[in-house]
């Protein structure tokens, strides 16, 4: 959500409360994307694979989603100063 708001030129701050979340958001925002021609680092995940909830049909549990669905570096091109990341514990 913070990336989408930053893409619309809002100043945002993402708050992650664990080291694992900070590593994951750093990887998705900085390492993924199509900065190298022909080498887009997108990953397919199946978030509902082990769950029987939040699905309408039987095959929804094996449906794959591409992460990230947009290139974060192209979305924020030239406007990185409006995005901050904080590691906090509430």
C-alpha positions in Angstrom: 0.0 0.0 0.0 2.8 2.4 0.8 4.4 1.8 -2.6 1.1 2.5 -4.4 0.6 5.7 -2.5 4.2 6.8 -3.2 3.6 6.1 -6.9 0.8 8.7 -6.6 3.3 11.3 -5.3 2.3 11.1 -1.6 5.0 11.1 1.1 4.8 7.7 2.9 6.6 5.8 5.6 6.5 2.0 5.9 6.7 0.5 9.4 7.9 -3.1 9.9 8.2 -4.6 13.3 10.5 -7.5 12.7 13.8 -8.1 11.0 12.2 -10.6 8.6 9.7 -8.0 7.4 12.5 -5.5 6.8 14.5 -8.0 4.8 11.5 -9.0 2.7 10.5 -5.4 2.0 14.1 -4.4 1.2 14.3 -7.3 -1.3 11.0 -6.6 -3.0 11.6 -2.8 -3.3 15.3 -2.8 -4.2 16.3 -6.2 -5.7 13.1 -7.2 -7.6 12.1 -5.5 -10.8 13.3 -5.1 -14.3 16.4 -2.9 -13.9 18.5 -5.3 -15.9 17.2 -5.9 -19.4 15.8 -9.4 -19.8 16.2 -10.2 -16.1 13.0 -9.4 -14.2 13.1 -10.9 -10.7 9.4 -11.7 -10.2 8.4 -14.7 -8.0 5.2 -16.8 -8.2 3.7 -17.6 -4.8 0.6 -19.5 -3.8 -0.5 -17.8 -0.6 -3.6 -20.0 0.1 -1.9 -23.4 -0.6 -2.2 -24.8 2.9 -5.5 -23.0 3.8 -9.1 -24.0 3.2 -10.3 -20.5 4.0 -10.6 -17.4 1.7 -11.3 -19.2 -1.4 -14.4 -19.5 -3.7 -13.5 -22.6 -5.7 -11.4 -25.7 -5.1 -8.6 -24.4 -7.5 -8.3 -21.1 -5.7 -5.9 -22.6 -3.2 -3.3 -23.4 -5.9 -3.7 -20.1 -7.8 -0.3 -18.4 -8.3 0.3 -14.7 -7.9 3.3 -12.8 -9.2 5.2 -10.8 -6.6 5.9 -7.9 -7.1 3.1 -7.3 -9.6 4.6 -3.9 -10.6 8.2 -2.8 -11.0 8.8 -0.7 -7.9 11.8 1.0 -9.4 9.8 2.2 -12.4 6.9 3.3 -10.2 9.1 5.4 -8.0 11.6 6.6 -10.7 12.9 10.1 -9.7 10.8 10.3 -6.5 12.6 8.2 -3.9 12.8 11.0 -1.4 9.1 10.6 -0.5 9.5 7.0 0.7 10.8 6.1 4.1 11.1 2.8 5.9 11.1 2.4 9.7 11.7 -0.5 12.0 9.5 -0.1 15.1 8.0 -2.2 17.8 4.7 -1.1 19.1 
